[in-house]
Amino acid sequence: MSREQQAVARARKAFNTGRSKPLEYRIIQLKNLKRMFYEKQKMISDAIKKDLNKSVEVTQLHETLGIESEIDLTIRKLKDWAAPRPVEKNLLTMSDTVYVHPEPLGVVLIIGAWNYPWAVTVGPLIGAIAAGNAAVVKPSEVCVHTAKVMEDLLPIYIDKELYPVVTGGVPETQELLRQRFDHIFYTGNSMVGKLIMEAAAKNLTPVTLELGGKSPCYIDKNCDITIACRRTAWGKYTNCGQTCIAPDYILCEPSMQDRIIEEIKKALKEFYTDNPKTCADYGRIINQRHFKRIINMLDDCTIAAGGENDEANCYIAPTLLRDVKPEAKVMQEEIFGPLLPIITVSGVDEAIEFINKGEKPLALYVFSSDNKVIDRIRDETSSGGFVANDCLVHYSISSLPFGGVGNSGMGCYHGKYSFDQLSHLRGCLIKKLNMEGVNNVRYPPHTPKKLSWARFILLKSSSLGWIGRMAMLAILVVVAAVALQVQGEILLNYLPSTSAETLPIKRQLLFFLSLAINHIILIKRPLRIFLK
């Protein structure tokens, strides 16, 4: 067996013991995971510094603080998330127990990305642990130092059989994808996402694909341009532009272009000084292959600011491109680097048309003081997430689902969405072996009268609200009364008519039968009027 096969087999065997299912065990694993970030913060930060030139402060802001917050939320809410979830019932199931029961899927494969290696790898792992799964963790081999730290630390702090770490490159990933999983969670690009989905299809394995795309940023003439540009610059150049939800390009009217360039230049000086290369808060391109890919995008563009680069140090300065044409090389794929093209449009109509010509992006940003403009762009486009008057911040809100649509991905996570994404939401109905008379409507022989009742039960009762529920209760009384009448008549036939001892019993039965019939008359008449 290969190393990858052994890891999956151990995870499956550990899951089958059932030890990942108790909530107490899941919480212990999550607490241990959080403790790792507290105790090994220096080791984690040092590795990311080597991989992406992130400072200690940036590492905590962009990686570990969010993970710790997610763990705290999950521990606090896990009991509620894992509890049975009651659902509405129809007339035939009013006396039954009906609920959704979340249960673990089994063994999950998590394939992480290199740009935020801890956030996008451990984030899904939190959901997998919370949902009671086993999980095979495959960190990105591009982030060499961080992958090694994950391989060393995770087995120390969490169950190494349930949550093994497999490192390596393309061959190791391909070998993992040949194994059978119960869910695959991948973060990366669309091209690899298609390969993941193809491999998963062989075993009908469900997938969550967190991909990317060209996320537009429309800056309306009716807004505070200084603030809009400051927030856009922060969103674009954070992590040297290597963020899947970074603004990929700006759309604005021609008269605004010069002002936007000047305001973004001011923000860049404020954030990264006159020399970003020496600024501790400005990162580096992950490797020389990506460096060359980004530099090649500049071939047919006019640089308005920045452009300085150093291949040996994988440094590309924050760069602004003006008067960019839709057919330019920089507009043909997700940039994933510190280049920000500006495309001019005549207004919001053309902006919407331009956005809709491309693939659905992972995020869409609009800056405007006009709510009608914001609403139009939201309602007439489609994207994974939508943010007005800011960038990136929706990622930090655990109560929002984070994920793509179309070419930018499928499925979502964060908070309860992670738990649900990696759970099987099992529909359950528990019925008692009584009240069989209520079920006669579904048993043969089928008659027009039974069909009429079925029509009411299935079509009309769902829209009656609380009044309808009262009506349902009345109907049950009617059914019970009918059943009582039938059973009473049968019983009376068995009672000796000449017995003096049974006479009071017969009289009592007749009284209750008469009462039941009166209830039928009193209830059914107004009910018919109500249902009309």
C-alpha positions as CSV (number, residue, x, y, z in Angstrom):
1,M,0.0,0.0,0.0
2,S,1.2,3.5,-0.7
3,R,1.6,6.1,2.0
4,E,-1.6,7.8,0.8
5,Q,-3.6,4.5,0.9
6,Q,-2.3,3.8,4.4
7,A,-3.4,7.2,5.7
8,V,-6.9,6.9,4.2
9,A,-7.2,3.3,5.5
10,R,-6.2,4.3,9.1
11,A,-8.6,7.3,9.0
12,R,-11.4,5.0,7.8
13,K,-10.6,2.4,10.5
14,A,-10.5,5.1,13.2
15,F,-13.8,6.5,12.1
16,N,-15.5,3.1,12.1
17,T,-14.6,2.8,15.8
18,G,-17.1,5.6,16.4
19,R,-14.8,7.6,18.6
20,S,-15.2,10.8,16.5
21,K,-19.0,10.9,17.1
22,P,-19.5,11.9,20.7
23,L,-19.7,15.7,21.0
24,E,-17.3,15.7,24.0
25,Y,-14.6,14.1,21.9
26,R,-15.1,16.6,19.0
27,I,-14.8,19.5,21.5
28,I,-11.6,18.1,23.0
29,Q,-10.0,17.9,19.5
30,L,-11.1,21.5,18.7
31,K,-9.7,22.8,22.0
32,N,-6.4,21.0,21.3
33,L,-6.3,22.6,17.9
34,K,-6.8,26.0,19.3
35,R,-4.1,25.4,21.9
36,M,-1.7,24.6,19.1
37,F,-2.0,28.1,17.7
38,Y,-1.4,29.6,21.1
39,E,1.6,27.4,21.9
40,K,3.2,27.2,18.5
41,Q,2.6,30.7,17.2
42,K,6.2,31.5,16.6
43,M,6.8,28.3,14.6
44,I,3.7,29.0,12.5
45,S,4.7,32.6,11.9
46,D,8.3,31.8,11.0
47,A,7.2,29.3,8.3
48,I,4.8,31.8,6.7
49,K,7.5,34.4,6.8
50,K,9.7,32.1,4.7
51,D,6.9,31.2,2.3
52,L,5.1,34.6,1.8
53,N,7.1,37.2,3.7
54,K,4.3,37.8,6.1
55,S,5.1,39.5,9.4
56,V,4.0,38.1,12.7
57,E,1.2,40.6,13.0
58,V,-0.1,40.0,9.5
59,T,0.0,36.2,10.1
60,Q,-2.1,36.6,13.2
61,L,-4.5,39.1,11.5
62,H,-5.0,37.1,8.3
63,E,-4.6,33.5,9.5
64,T,-4.7,32.4,13.1
65,L,-7.0,34.9,14.8
66,G,-9.8,34.0,12.4
67,I,-9.2,30.3,13.0
68,E,-9.3,30.7,16.8
69,S,-12.5,32.7,16.5
70,E,-14.0,30.0,14.4
71,I,-13.0,27.3,16.9
72,D,-14.5,29.3,19.8
73,L,-17.8,29.7,17.9
74,T,-17.9,26.0,17.0
75,I,-17.3,24.9,20.5
76,R,-20.0,27.3,21.8
77,K,-22.6,26.3,19.3
78,L,-21.8,22.6,18.6
79,K,-24.5,21.2,20.9
80,D,-27.2,23.2,19.1
81,W,-25.9,22.5,15.6
82,A,-25.7,18.7,16.3
83,A,-29.2,18.5,17.9
84,P,-32.2,17.1,16.0
85,R,-34.0,19.9,14.2
86,P,-37.8,19.7,14.3
87,V,-39.6,20.5,11.1
88,E,-43.2,21.3,10.2
89,K,-45.6,18.4,9.8
90,N,-48.7,17.7,7.7
91,L,-52.1,16.4,9.0
92,L,-51.1,12.7,8.6
93,T,-47.9,13.2,10.7
94,M,-49.2,15.5,13.4
95,S,-48.8,12.9,16.1
96,D,-45.4,11.8,14.9
97,T,-41.9,12.9,15.7
98,V,-40.4,14.5,12.6
99,Y,-36.9,16.0,12.5
100,V,-33.6,16.5,10.7
101,H,-30.8,14.6,12.3
102,P,-27.2,15.7,11.4
103,E,-24.8,12.8,11.1
104,P,-21.1,12.5,10.0
105,L,-20.4,11.8,6.4
106,G,-17.4,9.6,7.1
107,V,-13.8,10.3,5.8
108,V,-13.3,13.8,4.3
109,L,-10.3,14.8,2.1
110,I,-9.2,18.4,2.6
111,I,-6.9,19.9,0.0
112,G,-5.6,23.3,1.0
113,A,-4.2,26.2,-0.9
114,W,-1.0,28.1,-0.4
115,N,-2.1,31.8,-0.3
116,Y,-3.6,31.6,3.2
117,P,-2.3,28.1,4.1
118,W,-3.7,27.8,7.6
119,A,-7.0,29.6,7.1
120,V,-8.1,27.7,4.0
121,T,-6.8,24.3,5.3
122,V,-7.7,24.3,9.0
123,G,-10.9,26.2,8.4
124,P,-12.6,23.2,6.6
125,L,-10.9,20.9,9.2
126,I,-12.8,22.6,12.0
127,G,-16.0,21.8,10.2
128,A,-15.0,18.2,9.6
129,I,-14.1,17.7,13.2
130,A,-17.3,19.4,14.5
131,A,-19.5,17.2,12.2
132,G,-17.9,14.1,13.6
133,N,-15.9,13.1,10.5
134,A,-12.4,11.7,10.0
135,A,-10.3,13.9,7.7
136,V,-7.2,13.5,5.6
137,V,-5.4,16.8,5.4
138,K,-3.4,17.7,2.3
139,P,-1.7,21.1,2.6
140,S,-0.4,22.8,-0.5
141,E,3.1,21.8,-1.5
142,V,3.7,25.3,-2.9
143,C,3.9,26.6,0.7
144,V,6.8,24.4,1.5
145,H,7.7,25.5,5.1
146,T,4.1,25.8,6.3
147,A,3.2,22.3,4.9
148,K,6.1,20.9,6.9
149,V,4.9,22.6,10.1
150,M,1.4,21.3,9.6
151,E,2.8,17.8,9.1
152,D,4.8,18.1,12.3
153,L,2.3,19.8,14.6
154,L,-1.2,18.5,13.8
155,P,-0.4,14.9,14.8
156,I,0.8,16.2,18.2
157,Y,-2.3,18.1,19.0
158,I,-5.2,16.2,17.4
159,D,-5.9,12.5,16.8
160,K,-3.3,11.4,14.3
161,E,-5.3,8.4,13.2
162,L,-8.6,10.3,12.6
163,Y,-6.9,13.4,11.1
164,P,-3.7,12.3,9.3
165,V,-1.6,14.9,7.3
166,V,-0.3,13.8,3.8
167,T,2.3,16.1,2.2
168,G,3.7,16.1,-1.3
169,G,3.0,17.4,-4.7
170,V,0.9,16.4,-7.8
171,P,1.7,12.6,-7.6
172,E,0.7,12.4,-4.0
173,T,-2.5,14.4,-4.6
174,Q,-3.4,12.2,-7.6
175,E,-2.9,9.1,-5.5
176,L,-5.2,10.5,-2.8
177,L,-7.8,11.2,-5.4
178,R,-7.8,7.5,-6.4
179,Q,-9.0,6.6,-2.9
180,R,-12.6,6.6,-1.9
181,F,-13.8,9.5,0.3
182,D,-17.2,10.5,1.6
183,H,-16.5,14.2,0.7
184,I,-13.7,16.2,-0.9
185,F,-13.1,19.8,0.1
186,Y,-10.8,21.7,-2.3
187,T,-9.5,25.2,-2.3
188,G,-7.7,26.5,-5.4
189,N,-8.2,27.3,-9.0
190,S,-10.9,26.3,-11.5
191,M,-8.6,24.2,-13.7
192,V,-7.6,21.9,-10.8
193,G,-11.2,22.1,-9.5
194,K,-12.4,20.4,-12.7
195,L,-9.9,17.6,-12.2
196,I,-11.0,17.2,-8.6
197,M,-14.6,16.9,-9.6
198,E,-13.8,14.4,-12.4
199,A,-11.9,12.2,-9.9
200,A,-14.7,12.5,-7.3
201,A,-17.3,11.5,-9.9
202,K,-15.9,8.0,-10.2
203,N,-17.1,7.2,-6.7
204,L,-20.1,9.7,-6.7
205,T,-18.2,11.6,-4.0
206,P,-19.7,15.0,-3.2
207,V,-17.4,18.0,-3.4
208,T,-17.0,21.5,-2.1
209,L,-14.9,23.6,-4.5
210,E,-13.7,27.0,-3.2
211,L,-12.2,28.5,-6.4
212,G,-11.8,32.0,-7.6
213,G,-12.2,34.2,-10.6
214,K,-12.1,37.8,-11.7
215,S,-13.9,39.7,-8.9
216,P,-15.1,43.1,-10.2
217,C,-15.0,46.4,-8.3
218,Y,-17.4,49.1,-9.6
219,I,-16.7,52.6,-8.3
220,D,-19.7,54.8,-8.8
221,K,-19.3,58.6,-9.4
222,N,-21.7,59.1,-6.5
223,C,-19.5,58.0,-3.6
224,D,-16.6,59.2,-1.4
225,I,-13.8,58.3,-3.8
226,T,-11.0,58.7,-1.3
227,I,-12.6,56.1,1.1
228,A,-13.5,53.9,-1.9
229,C,-10.0,53.9,-3.2
230,R,-8.4,53.4,0.2
231,R,-10.6,50.3,0.9
232,T,-10.0,49.0,-2.6
233,A,-6.3,49.3,-2.3
234,W,-6.3,47.5,1.0
235,G,-8.4,44.7,-0.5
236,K,-6.3,44.4,-3.6
237,Y,-2.7,44.5,-2.2
238,T,-3.2,42.6,1.0
239,N,-1.0,39.5,0.7
240,C,0.5,41.0,-2.4
241,G,-2.7,40.5,-4.3
242,Q,-2.7,36.7,-3.7
243,T,-6.3,36.6,-2.3
244,C,-9.1,34.7,-4.0
245,I,-11.6,37.4,-3.3
246,A,-9.3,40.4,-4.0
247,P,-10.7,43.0,-6.4
248,D,-9.4,41.8,-9.7
249,Y,-10.2,45.0,-11.7
250,I,-11.9,48.4,-11.4
251,L,-14.8,49.6,-13.5
252,C,-15.5,53.3,-13.5
253,E,-16.5,56.2,-15.8
254,P,-13.6,57.8,-17.9
255,S,-13.9,61.1,-16.0
256,M,-13.0,59.3,-12.7
257,Q,-9.9,57.3,-13.8
258,D,-7.3,60.0,-13.0
259,R,-8.8,60.7,-9.6
260,I,-8.9,57.0,-8.7
261,I,-5.3,56.5,-9.7
262,E,-4.2,59.4,-7.5
263,E,-6.2,58.3,-4.5
264,I,-5.0,54.7,-4.7
265,K,-1.4,56.0,-4.9
266,K,-2.0,58.0,-1.7
267,A,-3.4,54.9,0.0
268,L,-0.4,52.8,-1.1
269,K,2.1,55.3,0.3
270,E,0.1,55.3,3.6
271,F,0.0,51.5,3.8
272,Y,3.4,50.5,2.4
273,T,5.6,53.7,2.5
274,D,7.4,55.1,-0.6
275,N,9.3,51.8,-0.9
276,P,7.0,48.8,-0.4
277,K,10.0,46.5,-1.0
278,T,11.3,47.4,2.4
279,C,8.0,47.5,4.2
280,A,7.3,44.6,6.6
281,D,3.6,44.6,5.8
282,Y,4.1,44.0,2.1
283,G,4.4,40.4,1.0
284,R,6.1,38.5,-1.8
285,I,4.9,36.4,-4.7
286,I,4.9,32.8,-3.7
287,N,7.5,31.6,-6.2
288,Q,9.2,32.5,-9.5
289,R,6.8,30.6,-11.7
290,H,3.9,32.8,-10.4
291,F,6.2,35.8,-10.6
292,K,6.8,35.2,-14.4
293,R,3.1,34.5,-14.9
294,I,2.1,37.9,-13.4
295,I,4.9,39.9,-15.2
296,N,3.8,38.5,-18.5
297,M,0.4,40.1,-18.0
298,L,2.0,43.5,-18.3
299,D,2.9,43.1,-22.0
300,D,0.1,45.1,-23.6
301,C,-0.8,47.4,-20.6
302,T,0.0,51.1,-19.6
303,I,1.4,51.3,-16.1
304,A,0.0,54.2,-14.2
305,A,1.9,53.5,-10.9
306,G,4.3,50.8,-9.6
307,G,5.6,48.2,-12.0
308,E,9.0,47.8,-10.2
309,N,10.0,44.1,-9.7
310,D,12.8,41.8,-8.6
311,E,12.6,38.3,-9.8
312,A,15.3,37.0,-7.4
313,N,13.2,38.1,-4.4
314,C,9.8,37.4,-6.1
315,Y,8.9,41.1,-5.6
316,I,6.4,43.0,-7.6
317,A,5.4,46.5,-6.5
318,P,1.8,47.4,-6.1
319,T,0.9,48.3,-9.7
320,L,-2.0,50.2,-11.3
321,L,-2.9,49.8,-15.0
322,R,-4.9,52.5,-16.8
323,D,-7.1,52.4,-20.0
324,V,-7.0,48.6,-20.0
325,K,-8.9,47.0,-22.9
326,P,-11.2,43.9,-22.3
327,E,-9.0,41.9,-24.7
328,A,-5.8,42.6,-22.8
329,K,-3.8,39.7,-21.5
330,V,-4.4,40.8,-17.9
331,M,-8.1,40.4,-18.4
332,Q,-8.1,36.8,-19.6
333,E,-7.6,35.1,-16.3
334,E,-7.6,35.7,-12.6
335,I,-4.6,37.9,-11.8
336,F,-3.8,36.6,-8.3
337,G,-1.1,39.2,-7.9
338,P,-0.5,43.0,-7.3
339,L,-1.7,44.3,-10.6
340,L,-4.9,46.4,-10.6
341,P,-6.4,47.2,-14.1
342,I,-8.8,50.0,-14.6
343,I,-11.5,49.6,-17.3
344,T,-13.7,52.6,-18.2
345,V,-17.4,52.2,-18.8
346,S,-20.2,54.7,-19.5
347,G,-22.1,54.0,-16.3
348,V,-23.8,51.3,-14.2
349,D,-25.6,49.8,-17.2
350,E,-22.4,49.1,-19.1
351,A,-20.7,47.9,-15.9
352,I,-23.4,45.3,-15.3
353,E,-23.2,44.2,-19.0
354,F,-19.5,43.8,-18.7
355,I,-19.6,41.8,-15.5
356,N,-22.3,39.5,-16.9
357,K,-20.2,38.7,-20.0
358,G,-17.6,36.9,-17.9
359,E,-17.8,33.9,-15.6
360,K,-19.5,34.3,-12.2
361,P,-16.9,35.7,-9.8
362,L,-16.2,34.6,-6.2
363,A,-16.9,38.2,-5.0
364,L,-18.3,41.4,-6.4
365,Y,-17.7,44.9,-5.0
366,V,-19.5,48.1,-5.6
367,F,-18.8,51.6,-4.0
368,S,-21.7,54.0,-4.2
369,S,-23.8,56.3,-2.0
370,D,-26.8,55.5,-4.0
371,N,-28.8,52.5,-2.7
372,K,-30.5,52.1,-6.1
373,V,-27.1,51.5,-7.8
374,I,-26.1,49.0,-5.1
375,D,-29.4,47.2,-5.4
376,R,-29.3,47.1,-9.2
377,I,-25.8,45.6,-9.3
378,R,-26.8,43.0,-6.7
379,D,-30.0,42.0,-8.4
380,E,-28.7,42.0,-12.0
381,T,-25.5,40.1,-11.5
382,S,-24.5,36.8,-9.8
383,S,-21.4,36.1,-7.7
384,G,-20.4,34.0,-4.7
385,G,-20.5,37.0,-2.3
386,F,-21.5,40.6,-2.7
387,V,-20.1,43.6,-0.7
388,A,-21.1,47.2,-1.0
389,N,-18.6,50.0,0.1
390,D,-15.8,47.6,1.3
391,C,-13.7,44.7,0.3
392,L,-12.9,41.2,1.7
393,V,-14.7,41.8,5.1
394,H,-17.5,39.4,4.3
395,Y,-15.0,36.5,4.7
396,S,-14.6,37.4,8.4
397,I,-18.3,36.9,9.2
398,S,-19.0,33.4,10.3
399,S,-22.8,33.8,10.0
400,L,-22.5,34.4,6.3
401,P,-21.9,31.5,3.9
402,F,-18.6,31.8,2.0
403,G,-18.4,30.1,-1.3
404,G,-18.7,30.5,-5.1
405,V,-21.2,29.9,-7.8
406,G,-20.7,28.6,-11.3
407,N,-17.0,28.8,-12.3
408,S,-16.0,30.2,-8.9
409,G,-17.0,27.1,-7.0
410,M,-19.8,25.2,-5.3
411,G,-20.8,24.7,-1.7
412,C,-19.9,27.0,1.2
413,Y,-18.5,27.0,4.6
414,H,-17.8,29.1,7.8
415,G,-19.6,28.7,11.1
416,K,-22.7,26.5,10.9
417,Y,-22.3,26.4,7.2
418,S,-19.1,24.3,7.6
419,F,-20.9,21.9,10.0
420,D,-23.9,21.5,7.6
421,Q,-21.7,21.2,4.5
422,L,-19.8,18.3,6.1
423,S,-22.8,16.6,7.6
424,H,-25.5,14.4,6.2
425,L,-28.7,16.0,7.1
426,R,-30.8,12.9,7.6
427,G,-34.6,13.2,7.5
428,C,-36.2,11.2,10.3
429,L,-39.9,10.3,11.1
430,I,-40.8,8.3,14.2
431,K,-44.3,7.0,14.3
432,K,-46.2,5.1,17.0
433,L,-48.2,1.9,16.4
434,N,-51.6,3.5,17.1
435,M,-54.2,5.8,15.6
436,E,-54.4,3.5,12.6
437,G,-57.8,4.9,11.6
438,V,-56.1,8.2,10.6
439,N,-54.1,6.2,8.0
440,N,-57.1,4.8,6.2
441,V,-57.0,7.6,3.6
442,R,-53.8,6.2,2.2
443,Y,-54.8,2.5,2.2
444,P,-56.6,0.7,-0.7
445,P,-59.3,0.6,-1.8
446,H,-58.8,4.1,-3.2
447,T,-62.1,6.1,-3.5
448,P,-63.0,9.7,-4.6
449,K,-63.7,10.5,-1.0
450,K,-60.2,9.4,0.1
451,L,-58.7,11.4,-2.8
452,S,-60.6,14.5,-1.6
453,W,-59.1,14.1,1.9
454,A,-55.7,13.5,0.5
455,R,-56.0,16.6,-1.7
456,F,-56.8,18.7,1.4
457,I,-54.1,17.1,3.5
458,L,-51.3,17.5,0.9
459,L,-52.3,20.7,-0.9
460,K,-54.4,22.9,1.3
461,S,-53.2,22.3,4.8
462,S,-49.7,23.5,4.1
463,S,-50.9,27.1,3.6
464,L,-53.3,27.5,6.5
465,G,-50.9,28.8,9.2
466,W,-51.9,28.5,12.8
467,I,-55.6,28.7,11.9
468,G,-54.9,25.7,9.7
469,R,-53.4,23.8,12.6
470,M,-56.5,24.4,14.6
471,A,-58.5,23.1,11.7
472,M,-56.3,20.0,11.7
473,L,-56.9,19.5,15.3
474,A,-60.6,19.7,14.6
475,I,-60.3,17.2,11.8
476,L,-58.5,14.8,14.1
477,V,-61.4,15.1,16.6
478,V,-63.8,14.3,13.7
479,V,-61.8,11.2,12.8
480,A,-61.6,10.1,16.4
481,A,-65.3,10.6,16.7
482,V,-66.1,8.6,13.6
483,A,-63.8,5.9,14.9
484,L,-65.5,6.0,18.3
485,Q,-68.9,5.7,16.6
486,V,-67.9,2.6,14.6
487,Q,-66.2,0.9,17.5
488,G,-69.1,1.8,19.8
489,E,-71.7,0.3,17.4
490,I,-69.6,-2.9,17.2
491,L,-69.4,-3.1,21.0
492,L,-73.1,-2.5,21.4
493,N,-73.9,-5.4,19.1
494,Y,-71.9,-7.7,21.4
495,L,-73.6,-6.5,24.6
496,P,-76.7,-8.7,25.6
497,S,-79.8,-6.5,25.2
498,T,-81.7,-8.2,28.1
499,S,-79.0,-7.8,30.7
500,A,-80.0,-5.4,33.5
501,E,-76.3,-5.1,34.4
502,T,-75.3,-3.9,31.0
503,L,-78.1,-1.4,30.5
504,P,-76.2,1.6,32.3
505,I,-73.1,0.8,30.1
506,K,-75.2,0.9,27.0
507,R,-76.8,4.1,28.0
508,Q,-73.4,5.7,28.6
509,L,-72.0,4.5,25.3
510,L,-75.1,5.8,23.5
511,F,-74.6,9.2,25.3
512,F,-70.9,9.4,24.1
513,L,-71.8,8.3,20.6
514,S,-74.5,11.0,20.5
515,L,-71.9,13.5,21.7
516,A,-69.4,12.5,19.1
517,I,-72.0,12.8,16.3
518,N,-72.9,16.3,17.5
519,H,-69.2,17.2,17.4
520,I,-69.0,15.9,13.8
521,I,-71.9,18.2,12.9
522,L,-70.6,21.2,14.7
523,I,-67.1,20.9,13.5
524,K,-67.5,19.8,9.9
525,R,-70.0,22.5,8.9
526,P,-67.9,25.6,9.8
527,L,-64.8,23.8,8.5
528,R,-66.3,23.4,5.1
529,I,-67.2,27.1,5.1
530,F,-63.6,27.9,6.2
531,L,-62.0,25.7,3.5
532,K,-64.0,27.3,0.8
